C-alpha cells in the first residue's frame, strides 16, 4: 500500500480529534495523484474528499487496501502496518500546529529514502511540500 498523510513540522496529524488544517488545492493534488487507482480513507476523511470516484471508505481501510493502492491517513496509527507499506507520500504544512496524534513511521530511520520533493502553493498555505519516500 501507499500511505499518504498531511503533517506539520513535528509529524502531527490531529489535535483533540480534529485535523490540524485543510487545503482545497492539496485535496485536488491528492485526487490527481491517485487518478486511476483506488484511494482508501477512513469515514473521518469523507469531509475532505466527498464523493470522489475510486474512493473506498472503511473503518478498516488499512487492513483492506491492497498492494499499490493509496491510503490517506488522518486519524490513526500506521506503525502496525509498516511492513505492508511500499511508499509514503507526506504533505508538509511547513508549520507547527498543536498535535496529540502523530504520523508514527519514522522516515529518517534509514529504512526509507527520499526520492522526490516539491513545493506548491495551496489555497490556505503559501507552500505545501510533497515528499515521496520508498523503502531503502
C-alpha positions as a printed Julia matrix, in Angstrom:
136×3 Matrix{Float64}:
   0.0    0.0     0.0
   0.98   3.62   -0.49
   0.43   5.82    2.56
  -0.42   9.49    2.19
  -0.67  11.95    5.08
  -0.63  15.67    5.79
   1.68  16.55    8.66
   3.1   19.52   10.47
   6.8   20.02   11.25
   6.56  17.57   14.19
   4.7   14.9    12.14
   1.43  15.92   13.79
  -1.85  14.69   12.29
  -4.58  15.65   14.76
  -5.2   17.79   17.8
  -8.13  16.96   20.09
  -9.63  14.7    17.4
  -9.58  17.46   14.77
  -7.35  17.72   11.71
  -4.71  20.41   12.1
  -5.57  22.13    8.84
  -7.14  21.52    5.44
  -6.46  22.89    2.0
  -8.59  22.63   -1.16
  -5.6   22.64   -3.55
  -3.92  19.85   -1.59
  -7.07  17.73   -1.8
  -7.09  18.28   -5.58
  -3.39  17.28   -5.75
  -4.12  14.04   -3.89
  -7.04  13.2    -6.17
  -4.91  13.95   -9.22
  -2.01  11.79   -7.98
  -4.34   8.86   -7.25
  -6.28   9.08  -10.54
  -6.78   5.61  -11.97
  -6.18   3.91   -8.6
  -8.23   3.24   -5.51
  -7.99   5.76   -2.68
  -8.83   4.26    0.7
  -9.89   6.53    3.55
 -11.46   6.33    6.99
 -15.01   7.68    7.41
 -13.44  10.7     9.16
 -11.85  11.83    5.87
 -15.05  11.84    3.79
 -15.43  15.55    4.59
 -12.27  16.22    2.55
 -12.99  14.04   -0.47
 -16.78  13.87   -0.68
 -17.95  11.51   -3.41
 -14.73  11.38   -5.44
 -14.52   8.48   -7.93
 -12.45   5.45   -6.9
 -12.89   6.35   -3.22
 -13.23   3.47   -0.76
 -14.4    4.31    2.75
 -13.94   1.88    5.61
 -13.09   1.82    9.31
 -10.65  -0.98    8.39
  -9.18   0.71    5.29
  -5.56  -0.07    6.24
  -6.43  -3.77    6.54
  -8.41  -3.82    3.29
  -6.09  -1.88    0.97
  -4.05  -3.99   -1.42
  -0.6   -3.59   -2.96
  -0.24  -0.38   -4.96
  -3.43   1.12   -3.54
  -3.4    4.52   -1.87
  -4.42   5.11    1.75
  -4.92   8.64    3.05
  -4.28   8.65    6.79
  -5.51  11.3     9.21
  -6.72   9.78   12.43
  -4.94   6.51   13.17
  -1.6    4.89   13.85
   0.19   3.48   10.81
   3.12   1.79   12.58
   1.32  -1.59   12.83
   1.11  -1.63    9.0
   4.7   -0.58    8.28
   5.68  -3.96    6.8
   2.96  -3.65    4.14
   3.86  -0.08    3.12
   5.59   0.24   -0.26
   5.72   4.01   -0.44
   5.0    7.02    1.79
   3.86  10.39    0.48
   3.91  13.16    3.06
   2.42  16.58    2.54
   4.02  19.03    4.94
   2.21  22.14    6.11
   5.64  23.67    6.92
   4.25  24.92   10.23
   3.96  23.76   13.81
   0.44  23.13   14.97
  -0.72  21.73   18.3
  -0.87  17.96   17.98
  -1.66  14.88   20.01
  -1.71  12.21   17.27
   1.39  11.85   15.11
   2.45  10.01   11.95
   4.32   7.13   13.57
   6.56   5.68   10.87
   9.99   7.28   11.1
  11.06   8.09    7.53
  14.5    9.17    8.81
  15.47   5.81   10.38
  17.4    4.53    7.34
  14.65   2.18    6.12
  13.25   4.85    3.79
  14.83   7.06    1.17
  13.5   10.35   -0.11
  13.1   10.06   -3.89
  11.38  13.37   -4.65
  10.4   16.62   -3.03
   8.49  19.56   -4.43
   6.61  22.55   -3.09
   3.4   24.07   -4.36
   1.09  26.86   -3.26
  -2.1   25.78   -1.57
  -5.36  27.63   -1.06
  -4.67  28.21    2.64
  -0.89  27.73    2.84
   1.78  29.62    0.91
   3.84  26.49    0.48
   3.0   22.83    0.95
   5.84  20.37    0.47
   5.24  16.94   -1.04
   7.84  14.31   -0.11
   7.87  10.83   -1.62
   9.69   8.01    0.19
  10.49   4.47   -0.97
  11.95   1.6     1.03
  15.72   1.89    1.19
